[in-house]
């Protein structure tokens, strides 16, 4: 009796149907990919927030210099 292969055959879309982005994955693999994407998006948001805070600090510290020069010029 021939042994069955341990790999599973890919799920092919039906004729006339297009396969979706995650259509060939089982539910566990889909959840793992979704978790990875959420962590990556969260990291990108944290980087963006850090850059925004840094630009606000830079703008706050750069603004008083011209004001001080204007005060000294009076």
Steps between C-alpha positions, in 0.01 A plus 500: 500500500653839403557754775322832483709813477524711817456822302156621417394599153439871449136604488426607146220746426199369316482573129375854452594599858805696598699395802521757779817629665488245781277240337759222501571523872333317783340704782800473734741625235262786423491601868878490524536722193236740635687523832829571322336773292345658811835502681669656196232770473524571872876540470459737206252706701741520794782613271271763346391621843863526612589702192202728557598558864860565398394756241279674759789519747731631229243762400441602861870549569568679171219757538630701801831593333348751249273632774796558729686679220197723444492584873870585500459723194252728681 
